[in-house]
Amino acid sequence: MTKVFIGGSIKITRLNKDIKHRIDNIIQKEYIVFIGDANGADKAVQKYLFDKGYKNVRVFCMGNECRNNIGNWETRHIEETKSRKDYYYYSIKDLEMARETDYGFMIWDGKSKGTLNNIINLLKENKKVLVYFSPNKEFYKLLIFDDLEKLLARCEKKSLEVFEEKFKVSQILKQEQPQEFHLA
């Protein structure tokens, strides 16, 4: 059964008709949806799936508690010894979803570090990623890191500076470029 990891920015709390249409396609194909338990896009997608009566959902949570599980779906609890519940703590479950899924569907505001991290992890796992880029309300299919580089070119300069500081994104893109081989 095909699995899709849906995630997105905490600041995105509403789904427009284009996003809902893509989720409807996932429902129609009966894919297993992997989703986190955060507020924002995770919670909005959970609500939409619940309103549609969709049952084929797995909510990934850290530790013993789920912050959001609107549909009371099956949960996957990821254990971690860190007691500090910060960005890095919650990114552990996102990495697990990226590893276990077949595809990614990210709803991104062009600013969220967590969503960018998910995109990077999915591409590192050689997973296709569909990104809804909310600043221009368009979808982008990312198959390789070159595609991500083109999408990043659409982000605000300030966001790019944050991504560089947080992730060293230019180094990631450079490392992930296909190597050229020259025959002598």
MDTraj code that builds the backbone (N, CA, C; nanometers):
import mdtraj as md
import numpy as np

residues = "MET THR LYS VAL PHE ILE GLY GLY SER ILE LYS ILE THR ARG LEU ASN LYS ASP ILE LYS HIS ARG ILE ASP ASN ILE ILE GLN LYS GLU TYR ILE VAL PHE ILE GLY ASP ALA ASN GLY ALA ASP LYS ALA VAL GLN LYS TYR LEU PHE ASP LYS GLY TYR LYS ASN VAL ARG VAL PHE CYS MET GLY ASN GLU CYS ARG ASN ASN ILE GLY ASN TRP GLU THR ARG HIS ILE GLU GLU THR LYS SER ARG LYS ASP TYR TYR TYR TYR SER ILE LYS ASP LEU GLU MET ALA ARG GLU THR ASP TYR GLY PHE MET ILE TRP ASP GLY LYS SER LYS GLY THR LEU ASN ASN ILE ILE ASN LEU LEU LYS GLU ASN LYS LYS VAL LEU VAL TYR PHE SER PRO ASN LYS GLU PHE TYR LYS LEU LEU ILE PHE ASP ASP LEU GLU LYS LEU LEU ALA ARG CYS GLU LYS LYS SER LEU GLU VAL PHE GLU GLU LYS PHE LYS VAL SER GLN ILE LEU LYS GLN GLU GLN PRO GLN GLU PHE HIS LEU ALA".split()
xyz = np.array([
    [0.0841, -0.1182, 0.0000],
    [0.0000, 0.0000, 0.0000],
    [0.0886, 0.1246, 0.0000],
    [0.0572, 0.2198, -0.0842],
    [0.1359, 0.3423, -0.0980],
    [0.1154, 0.4340, 0.0222],
    [0.2266, 0.4905, 0.0681],
    [0.2241, 0.5795, 0.1843],
    [0.2694, 0.7194, 0.1421],
    [0.2005, 0.8213, 0.1936],
    [0.2387, 0.9598, 0.1660],
    [0.2496, 1.0370, 0.2973],
    [0.3603, 1.1049, 0.3134],
    [0.3865, 1.1891, 0.4302],
    [0.3394, 1.3296, 0.3959],
    [0.2358, 1.3763, 0.4669],
    [0.1855, 1.5121, 0.4474],
    [0.2293, 1.5956, 0.5668],
    [0.2883, 1.7096, 0.5393],
    [0.3317, 1.7985, 0.6458],
    [0.3343, 1.9411, 0.5971],
    [0.3654, 2.0306, 0.6871],
    [0.3716, 2.1702, 0.6460],
    [0.3994, 2.2647, 0.7602],
    [0.3946, 2.3886, 0.7259],
    [0.4294, 2.4974, 0.8165],
    [0.3265, 2.5144, 0.9278],
    [0.3754, 2.5433, 1.0458],
    [0.2871, 2.5670, 1.1602],
    [0.1998, 2.6899, 1.1366],
    [0.2489, 2.7860, 1.0616],
    [0.1726, 2.9091, 1.0380],
    [0.0610, 2.8915, 0.9351],
    [0.0589, 2.7794, 0.8654],
    [-0.0497, 2.7534, 0.7699],
    [-0.1589, 2.6779, 0.8444],
    [-0.2715, 2.7438, 0.8643],
    [-0.3796, 2.6852, 0.9439],
    [-0.5049, 2.6565, 0.8620],
    [-0.5045, 2.6963, 0.7358],
    [-0.6198, 2.6716, 0.6485],
    [-0.5724, 2.6110, 0.5181],
    [-0.6548, 2.5247, 0.4639],
    [-0.6235, 2.4597, 0.3368],
    [-0.7121, 2.5200, 0.2289],
    [-0.6513, 2.5623, 0.1192],
    [-0.7324, 2.6156, 0.0097],
    [-0.7835, 2.5021, -0.0785],
    [-0.8631, 2.5356, -0.1784],
    [-0.9264, 2.4328, -0.2628],
    [-0.8233, 2.3509, -0.3400],
    [-0.7114, 2.4113, -0.3779],
    [-0.6087, 2.3373, -0.4523],
    [-0.5434, 2.2300, -0.3651],
    [-0.5136, 2.2649, -0.2416],
    [-0.4558, 2.1673, -0.1483],
    [-0.5571, 2.0570, -0.1200],
    [-0.6820, 2.0960, -0.0950],
    [-0.7873, 1.9975, -0.0677],
    [-0.8053, 1.9027, -0.1858],
    [-0.7951, 1.9556, -0.3070],
    [-0.8079, 1.8711, -0.4266],
    [-0.6980, 1.7645, -0.4296],
    [-0.5751, 1.8030, -0.3949],
    [-0.4644, 1.7055, -0.3913],
    [-0.4874, 1.6010, -0.2824],
    [-0.5379, 1.6443, -0.1680],
    [-0.5673, 1.5489, -0.0606],
    [-0.6813, 1.4569, -0.1028],
    [-0.7795, 1.5110, -0.1734],
    [-0.8892, 1.4277, -0.2249],
    [-0.8358, 1.3180, -0.3169],
    [-0.7347, 1.3497, -0.3980],
    [-0.6721, 1.2485, -0.4845],
    [-0.6066, 1.1388, -0.4012],
    [-0.5419, 1.1769, -0.2925],
    [-0.4785, 1.0801, -0.2023],
    [-0.5845, 0.9899, -0.1404],
    [-0.6953, 1.0500, -0.0980],
    [-0.8066, 0.9736, -0.0403],
    [-0.8641, 0.8778, -0.1439],
    [-0.8863, 0.9280, -0.2642],
    [-0.9463, 0.8466, -0.3710],
    [-0.8583, 0.7259, -0.4047],
    [-0.7264, 0.7443, -0.3968],
    [-0.6325, 0.6348, -0.4253],
    [-0.6102, 0.5452, -0.3037],
    [-0.6710, 0.5817, -0.1912],
    [-0.6635, 0.5050, -0.0668],
    [-0.5208, 0.4887, -0.0150],
    [-0.4395, 0.5914, -0.0335],
    [-0.3041, 0.5895, 0.0206],
    [-0.3097, 0.5962, 0.1728],
    [-0.2079, 0.5411, 0.2366],
    [-0.1909, 0.5593, 0.3805],
    [-0.1284, 0.6973, 0.4006],
    [-0.1897, 0.7787, 0.4847],
    [-0.1379, 0.9122, 0.5129],
    [-0.0596, 0.9094, 0.6433],
    [0.0671, 0.9505, 0.6356],
    [0.1485, 0.9740, 0.7542],
    [0.1415, 1.1229, 0.7829],
    [0.1098, 1.1578, 0.9061],
    [0.1008, 1.2993, 0.9428],
    [0.1515, 1.3176, 1.0847],
    [0.2080, 1.4339, 1.1102],
    [0.2521, 1.4669, 1.2447],
    [0.1368, 1.5190, 1.3289],
    [0.1715, 1.5562, 1.4510],
    [0.0698, 1.5982, 1.5483],
    [0.0789, 1.7457, 1.5844],
    [0.1497, 1.8244, 1.5035],
    [0.1687, 1.9664, 1.5349],
    [0.0441, 2.0480, 1.5015],
    [0.0406, 2.1681, 1.5555],
    [-0.0605, 2.2640, 1.5132],
    [-0.0240, 2.3123, 1.3730],
    [-0.1053, 2.3957, 1.3144],
    [-0.0767, 2.4473, 1.1819],
    [-0.1226, 2.3518, 1.0741],
    [-0.0356, 2.3285, 0.9744],
    [-0.0731, 2.2454, 0.8597],
    [-0.1107, 2.1036, 0.9013],
    [-0.0358, 2.0441, 0.9950],
    [-0.0690, 1.9077, 1.0400],
    [-0.2126, 1.9013, 1.0909],
    [-0.2467, 1.9940, 1.1775],
    [-0.3807, 1.9949, 1.2370],
    [-0.4878, 2.0245, 1.1318],
    [-0.4593, 2.1160, 1.0393],
    [-0.5555, 2.1492, 0.9334],
    [-0.5806, 2.0287, 0.8427],
    [-0.4737, 1.9561, 0.8082],
    [-0.4894, 1.8359, 0.7252],
    [-0.5642, 1.7289, 0.8034],
    [-0.5307, 1.7112, 0.9307],
    [-0.6041, 1.6144, 1.0132],
    [-0.7534, 1.6463, 1.0133],
    [-0.7877, 1.7728, 1.0318],
    [-0.9285, 1.8123, 1.0351],
    [-0.9958, 1.7805, 0.9023],
    [-0.9274, 1.8094, 0.7922],
    [-0.9853, 1.7819, 0.6607],
    [-1.0058, 1.6315, 0.6410],
    [-0.9070, 1.5512, 0.6765],
    [-0.9192, 1.4055, 0.6647],
    [-1.0326, 1.3534, 0.7529],
    [-1.0449, 1.4085, 0.8732],
    [-1.1527, 1.3697, 0.9645],
    [-1.2889, 1.4065, 0.9059],
    [-1.3003, 1.5285, 0.8550],
    [-1.4270, 1.5733, 0.7952],
    [-1.4668, 1.4869, 0.6762],
    [-1.3674, 1.4334, 0.6063],
    [-1.3924, 1.3450, 0.4914],
    [-1.4195, 1.2010, 0.5354],
    [-1.4028, 1.1729, 0.6635],
    [-1.4246, 1.0381, 0.7150],
    [-1.3149, 0.9410, 0.6759],
    [-1.1962, 0.9938, 0.6444],
    [-1.0868, 0.9080, 0.5989],
    [-1.0211, 0.8380, 0.7172],
    [-1.0049, 0.7083, 0.7051],
    [-0.9536, 0.6270, 0.8165],
    [-0.8079, 0.5836, 0.7995],
    [-0.7562, 0.5890, 0.6781],
    [-0.6252, 0.5334, 0.6472],
    [-0.5141, 0.6329, 0.6835],
    [-0.5058, 0.6653, 0.8122],
    [-0.4167, 0.7701, 0.8617],
    [-0.3351, 0.7162, 0.9787],
    [-0.2066, 0.7518, 0.9827],
    [-0.1196, 0.7210, 1.0957],
    [-0.0634, 0.8530, 1.1462],
    [-0.0844, 0.8815, 1.2732],
    [-0.0338, 1.0046, 1.3332],
    [0.0955, 0.9723, 1.4076],
    [0.2024, 1.0402, 1.3697],
    [0.3326, 1.0212, 1.4336],
    [0.3481, 1.1235, 1.5454],
    [0.3856, 1.0737, 1.6631],
    [0.3970, 1.1566, 1.7835],
    [0.5287, 1.1253, 1.8530],
    [0.5735, 1.2189, 1.9334],
    [0.6934, 1.1974, 2.0140],
    [0.6527, 1.1534, 2.1535],
    [0.7207, 1.0524, 2.2036],
    [0.6932, 1.0048, 2.3388],
    [0.5556, 0.9434, 2.3502],
    [0.4964, 0.9562, 2.4671],
    [0.3681, 0.8912, 2.4939],
    [0.2470, 0.9744, 2.4580],
    [0.2656, 1.1020, 2.4311],
    [0.1497, 1.1869, 2.4068],
    [0.1461, 1.2399, 2.2641],
    [0.0245, 1.2534, 2.2128],
    [0.0029, 1.3166, 2.0828],
    [-0.0605, 1.4524, 2.1083],
    [-0.0028, 1.5559, 2.0502],
    [-0.0589, 1.6897, 2.0680],
    [-0.1923, 1.7029, 1.9953],
    [-0.2021, 1.6438, 1.8771],
    [-0.3258, 1.6473, 1.7986],
    [-0.3462, 1.5122, 1.7316],
    [-0.4642, 1.4568, 1.7494],
    [-0.5071, 1.3363, 1.6783],
    [-0.6594, 1.3465, 1.6661],
    [-0.7021, 1.4337, 1.5770],
    [-0.8430, 1.4709, 1.5639],
    [-0.9319, 1.3511, 1.5336],
    [-0.8822, 1.2591, 1.4516],
    [-0.9627, 1.1440, 1.4113],
    [-0.9450, 1.0216, 1.4989],
    [-0.8696, 1.0354, 1.6071],
    [-0.8406, 0.9212, 1.6933],
    [-0.7868, 0.8032, 1.6110],
    [-0.6977, 0.8358, 1.5162],
    [-0.6393, 0.7357, 1.4276],
    [-0.5285, 0.6587, 1.4996],
    [-0.4820, 0.5563, 1.4324],
    [-0.3670, 0.4802, 1.4812],
    [-0.2491, 0.5759, 1.4992],
    [-0.1740, 0.5553, 1.6066],
    [-0.0597, 0.6422, 1.6323],
    [0.0698, 0.5634, 1.6267],
    [0.1734, 0.6342, 1.5965],
    [0.3087, 0.5789, 1.5972],
    [0.3908, 0.6664, 1.6899],
    [0.4287, 0.6127, 1.8024],
    [0.5025, 0.6890, 1.9029],
    [0.6518, 0.6659, 1.8845],
    [0.7241, 0.7739, 1.8651],
    [0.8685, 0.7691, 1.8475],
    [0.9325, 0.8082, 1.9805],
    [1.0186, 0.7232, 2.0299],
    [1.0819, 0.7470, 2.1601],
    [1.2135, 0.8217, 2.1427],
    [1.2398, 0.9096, 2.2356],
    [1.3638, 0.9864, 2.2371],
    [1.3963, 1.0184, 2.3821],
    [1.5235, 1.0130, 2.4155],
    [1.5639, 1.0346, 2.5544],
    [1.5738, 1.1825, 2.5913],
    [1.5797, 1.2702, 2.4924],
    [1.5877, 1.4136, 2.5222],
    [1.4634, 1.4587, 2.5971],
    [1.4832, 1.5389, 2.6979],
    [1.3668, 1.5900, 2.7712],
    [1.3230, 1.7257, 2.7171],
    [1.4115, 1.7957, 2.6493],
    [1.3797, 1.9285, 2.5967],
    [1.2989, 1.9153, 2.4680],
    [1.1791, 1.9671, 2.4694],
    [1.0892, 1.9527, 2.3546],
    [1.1054, 2.0728, 2.2618],
    [1.2120, 2.0695, 2.1840],
    [1.2413, 2.1783, 2.0918],
    [1.2305, 2.1289, 1.9480],
    [1.2745, 2.2119, 1.8553],
    [1.2699, 2.1796, 1.7127],
    [1.3358, 2.0443, 1.6841],
    [1.4536, 2.0213, 1.7412],
    [1.5273, 1.8980, 1.7136],
    [1.4535, 1.7754, 1.7669],
    [1.3920, 1.7912, 1.8800],
    [1.3149, 1.6817, 1.9402],
    [1.2041, 1.6358, 1.8451],
    [1.1255, 1.7296, 1.7965],
    [1.0130, 1.6934, 1.7102],
    [1.0567, 1.6539, 1.5686],
    [1.1758, 1.6973, 1.5268],
    [1.2221, 1.6611, 1.3925],
    [1.2560, 1.5126, 1.3823],
    [1.2736, 1.4455, 1.4954],
    [1.3054, 1.3023, 1.4954],
    [1.1898, 1.2219, 1.4358],
    [1.0661, 1.2558, 1.4725],
    [0.9502, 1.1842, 1.4174],
    [0.9341, 1.2150, 1.2688],
    [0.9674, 1.3385, 1.2296],
    [0.9575, 1.3753, 1.0884],
    [1.0559, 1.2943, 1.0039],
    [1.1755, 1.2742, 1.0571],
    [1.2751, 1.1934, 0.9865],
    [1.2248, 1.0502, 0.9706],
    [1.1608, 0.9978, 1.0732],
    [1.1062, 0.8619, 1.0651],
    [0.9974, 0.8531, 0.9580],
    [0.9110, 0.9540, 0.9510],
    [0.8078, 0.9546, 0.8461],
    [0.8718, 0.9601, 0.7081],
    [0.9770, 1.0410, 0.6922],
    [1.0461, 1.0515, 0.5635],
    [1.1061, 0.9175, 0.5228],
    [1.1572, 0.8437, 0.6186],
    [1.2171, 0.7130, 0.5887],
    [1.1119, 0.6098, 0.5483],
    [0.9966, 0.6130, 0.6155],
    [0.8962, 0.5083, 0.5959],
    [0.7992, 0.5340, 0.4807],
    [0.7922, 0.6554, 0.4331],
    [0.6932, 0.6903, 0.3319],
    [0.7425, 0.6584, 0.1910],
    [0.6504, 0.6639, 0.0963],
    [0.6858, 0.6504, -0.0452],
    [0.6987, 0.7866, -0.1123],
    [0.6173, 0.8819, -0.0689],
    [0.6128, 1.0163, -0.1276],
    [0.5935, 1.1193, -0.0176],
    [0.6263, 1.2439, -0.0494],
    [0.5994, 1.3541, 0.0417],
    [0.5093, 1.4571, -0.0233],
    [0.4225, 1.5176, 0.0560],
    [0.3405, 1.6310, 0.0140],
    [0.3550, 1.7366, 0.1227],
    [0.4294, 1.8417, 0.0915],
    [0.4581, 1.9466, 0.1889],
    [0.3858, 2.0754, 0.1514],
    [0.3272, 2.1379, 0.2518],
    [0.2558, 2.2644, 0.2366],
    [0.3446, 2.3686, 0.3036],
    [0.4132, 2.4498, 0.2222],
    [0.5237, 2.5315, 0.2724],
    [0.5014, 2.6797, 0.2481],
    [0.5303, 2.7580, 0.3496],
    [0.5197, 2.9036, 0.3393],
    [0.6504, 2.9683, 0.2932],
    [0.7515, 2.8891, 0.2639],
    [0.8802, 2.9424, 0.2209],
    [0.9651, 2.9938, 0.3357],
    [0.9156, 2.9780, 0.4594],
    [0.9873, 3.0280, 0.5768],
    [1.0114, 2.9205, 0.6820],
    [0.9266, 2.8213, 0.6873],
    [0.9333, 2.7187, 0.7912],
    [1.0577, 2.6324, 0.7756],
    [1.1403, 2.6336, 0.8803],
    [1.2612, 2.5513, 0.8802],
    [1.2259, 2.4032, 0.8885],
    [1.1238, 2.3712, 0.9665],
    [1.0837, 2.2318, 0.9813],
    [1.0365, 2.1705, 0.8509],
    [0.9582, 2.2463, 0.7748],
    [0.9093, 2.1948, 0.6465],
    [1.0246, 2.1790, 0.5483],
    [1.1160, 2.2757, 0.5456],
    [1.2338, 2.2622, 0.4596],
    [1.3148, 2.1401, 0.5006],
    [1.3309, 2.1181, 0.6295],
    [1.4038, 2.0007, 0.6773],
    [1.3366, 1.8720, 0.6285],
    [1.2033, 1.8690, 0.6309],
    [1.1309, 1.7516, 0.5805],
    [1.1576, 1.7306, 0.4320],
    [1.1557, 1.8386, 0.3545],
    [1.1825, 1.8290, 0.2105],
    [1.3227, 1.7733, 0.1879],
    [1.4204, 1.8257, 0.2600],
    [1.5587, 1.7785, 0.2468],
    [1.5679, 1.6306, 0.2825],
    [1.5069, 1.5908, 0.3934],
    [1.5119, 1.4498, 0.4345],
    [1.4455, 1.3591, 0.3325],
    [1.3336, 1.4014, 0.2771],
    [1.2660, 1.3203, 0.1748],
    [1.3544, 1.3048, 0.0517],
    [1.4150, 1.4131, 0.0056],
    [1.5023, 1.4044, -0.1117],
    [1.6251, 1.3182, -0.0833],
    [1.6802, 1.3276, 0.0376],
    [1.7947, 1.2422, 0.0735],
    [1.7566, 1.0949, 0.0716],
    [1.6305, 1.0666, 0.0991],
    [1.5799, 0.9286, 0.0959],
    [1.5334, 0.8887, -0.0446],
    [1.5611, 0.9749, -0.1428],
    [1.5211, 0.9516, -0.2828],
    [1.3700, 0.9381, -0.2987],
    [1.2964, 1.0198, -0.2238],
    [1.1502, 1.0210, -0.2328],
    [1.1072, 1.1440, -0.3123],
    [1.0056, 1.1281, -0.3943],
    [0.9481, 1.2414, -0.4665],
    [0.8696, 1.3267, -0.3681],
    [0.8759, 1.4587, -0.3892],
    [0.8064, 1.5513, -0.2998],
    [0.7240, 1.6488, -0.3830],
    [0.5973, 1.6591, -0.3506],
    [0.5129, 1.7632, -0.4075],
    [0.5054, 1.8738, -0.3032],
    [0.5424, 1.9947, -0.3431],
    [0.5415, 2.1083, -0.2506],
    [0.4384, 2.2091, -0.2981],
    [0.3447, 2.2417, -0.2090],
    [0.2572, 2.3559, -0.2343],
    [0.3267, 2.4749, -0.1706],
    [0.3691, 2.5693, -0.2556],
    [0.4442, 2.6866, -0.2110],
    [0.3460, 2.8015, -0.1960],
    [0.3068, 2.8304, -0.0724],
    [0.1981, 2.9255, -0.0482],
    [0.2259, 3.0692, -0.0928],
    [0.3513, 3.1177, -0.0951],
    [0.3697, 3.2563, -0.1397],
    [0.3172, 3.2837, -0.2811],
    [0.3288, 3.1874, -0.3710],
    [0.2742, 3.2097, -0.5055],
    [0.1630, 3.1110, -0.5412],
    [0.1172, 3.0356, -0.4419],
    [0.0030, 2.9446, -0.4575],
    [0.0205, 2.8481, -0.5754],
    [0.1398, 2.7880, -0.5828],
    [0.1694, 2.6928, -0.6900],
    [0.2287, 2.5651, -0.6324],
    [0.2148, 2.4579, -0.7115],
    [0.2728, 2.3284, -0.6766],
    [0.4045, 2.3103, -0.7510],
    [0.4990, 2.2461, -0.6847],
    [0.6289, 2.2148, -0.7437],
    [0.6600, 2.0688, -0.7158],
    [0.6999, 1.9965, -0.8192],
    [0.7419, 1.8574, -0.8033],
    [0.8931, 1.8557, -0.7886],
    [0.9379, 1.7999, -0.6774],
    [1.0809, 1.7907, -0.6516],
    [1.1228, 1.6446, -0.6588],
    [1.2147, 1.6171, -0.7490],
    [1.2669, 1.4817, -0.7647],
    [1.4122, 1.4729, -0.7193],
    [1.4843, 1.5835, -0.7376],
    [1.6264, 1.5891, -0.7038],
    [1.6562, 1.7239, -0.6384],
    [1.7757, 1.7377, -0.5852],
    [1.8119, 1.8608, -0.5151],
    [1.8176, 1.9821, -0.6069],
    [1.8417, 1.9631, -0.7366],
    [1.8340, 2.0754, -0.8312],
    [1.6958, 2.1393, -0.8273],
    [1.5926, 2.0561, -0.8141],
    [1.4555, 2.1080, -0.8070],
    [1.4359, 2.1917, -0.6809],
    [1.4938, 2.1473, -0.5705],
    [1.4847, 2.2236, -0.4459],
    [1.5577, 2.3567, -0.4603],
    [1.6720, 2.3550, -0.5243],
    [1.7478, 2.4791, -0.5428],
    [1.6657, 2.5816, -0.6209],
    [1.5940, 2.5356, -0.7221],
    [1.5076, 2.6263, -0.8000],
    [1.3939, 2.6809, -0.7141],
    [1.3389, 2.5981, -0.6277],
    [1.2317, 2.6444, -0.5397],
    [1.2857, 2.7436, -0.4365],
    [1.4022, 2.7164, -0.3820],
    [1.4613, 2.8077, -0.2842],
    [1.4864, 2.9460, -0.3439],
    [1.5111, 2.9514, -0.4739],
    [1.5323, 3.0803, -0.5406],
    [1.4078, 3.1689, -0.5324],
    [1.2929, 3.1102, -0.5021],
    [1.1678, 3.1858, -0.4894],
    [1.1438, 3.2364, -0.3466],
    [1.2283, 3.1958, -0.2543],
    [1.2123, 3.2362, -0.1141],
    [1.2696, 3.3762, -0.0918],
    [1.2215, 3.4401, 0.0146],
    [1.2728, 3.5710, 0.0529],
    [1.4182, 3.5590, 0.0973],
    [1.4937, 3.6658, 0.0733],
    [1.6358, 3.6670, 0.1083],
    [1.6568, 3.6380, 0.2573],
    [1.5730, 3.6970, 0.3420],
    [1.5864, 3.6771, 0.4870],
    [1.5692, 3.5295, 0.5236],
    [1.4738, 3.4628, 0.4604],
    [1.4525, 3.3198, 0.4864],
    [1.5733, 3.2388, 0.4421],
    [1.6281, 3.2727, 0.3263],
    [1.7463, 3.2014, 0.2766],
    [1.8634, 3.2152, 0.3740],
    [1.8783, 3.3329, 0.4325],
    [1.9850, 3.3539, 0.5306],
    [1.9634, 3.2663, 0.6539],
    [1.8388, 3.2549, 0.6977],
    [1.8070, 3.1690, 0.8126],
    [1.8361, 3.0234, 0.7782],
    [1.7962, 2.9792, 0.6580],
    [1.8198, 2.8403, 0.6162],
    [1.9695, 2.8109, 0.6098],
    [2.0454, 2.9081, 0.5626],
    [2.1901, 2.8893, 0.5531],
    [2.2510, 2.8765, 0.6927],
    [2.2060, 2.9626, 0.7838],
    [2.2576, 2.9585, 0.9205],
    [2.2184, 2.8283, 0.9900],
    [2.0941, 2.7856, 0.9737],
    [2.0408, 2.6694, 1.0451],
    [2.0891, 2.5373, 0.9844],
    [2.0866, 2.5297, 0.8508],
    [2.1114, 2.4016, 0.7831],
    [2.2384, 2.3975, 0.6994],
    [2.2994, 2.5126, 0.6748],
    [2.4083, 2.5184, 0.5755],
    [2.3559, 2.4623, 0.4432],
    [2.2417, 2.5161, 0.4007],
    [2.1702, 2.4606, 0.2861],
    [2.2547, 2.4629, 0.1584],
    [2.3418, 2.5624, 0.1421],
    [2.4261, 2.5657, 0.0219],
    [2.5201, 2.4456, 0.0190],
    [2.5696, 2.4034, 0.1355],
    [2.6560, 2.2852, 0.1414],
    [2.5769, 2.1583, 0.1111],
    [2.4549, 2.1507, 0.1620],
    [2.3698, 2.0339, 0.1339],
    [2.3450, 2.0230, -0.0156],
    [2.3103, 2.1355, -0.0776],
    [2.2836, 2.1338, -0.2219],
    [2.4086, 2.0949, -0.2998],
    [2.5232, 2.1451, -0.2587],
    [2.6491, 2.1131, -0.3268],
    [2.6823, 1.9649, -0.3125],
    [2.6653, 1.9107, -0.1914],
    [2.6956, 1.7692, -0.1664],
    [2.6033, 1.6769, -0.2443],
    [2.4803, 1.7190, -0.2630],
    [2.3808, 1.6319, -0.3255],
    [2.3783, 1.6434, -0.4773],
    [2.4628, 1.7289, -0.5347],
    [2.4675, 1.7420, -0.6801],
    [2.5267, 1.6154, -0.7406],
    [2.4726, 1.5733, -0.8560],
    [2.5311, 1.4565, -0.9225],
    [2.6771, 1.4849, -0.9584],
    [2.7607, 1.3864, -0.9381],
    [2.9023, 1.4017, -0.9683],
    [2.9261, 1.3798, -1.1173],
    [3.0122, 1.4629, -1.1743],
    [3.0485, 1.4458, -1.3149],
    [3.1709, 1.3552, -1.3222],
    [3.1688, 1.2655, -1.4181],
    [3.2821, 1.1768, -1.4393],
    [3.3445, 1.2105, -1.5740],
    [3.4740, 1.2287, -1.5733],
    [3.5456, 1.2606, -1.6960],
    [3.6348, 1.1427, -1.7321],
    [3.6177, 1.0943, -1.8520],
    [3.7021, 0.9845, -1.8988],
    [3.8271, 1.0424, -1.9631],
    [3.9422, 0.9901, -1.9264],
    [4.0686, 1.0408, -1.9821],
    [4.0947, 0.9796, -2.1171],
])
top = md.Topology()
chain = top.add_chain()
for i, resn in enumerate(residues, 1):
    res = top.add_residue(resn, chain, resSeq=i)
    for name in ("N", "CA", "C"):
        top.add_atom(name, md.element.get_by_symbol(name[0]), res)
traj = md.Trajectory(xyz[None], top)
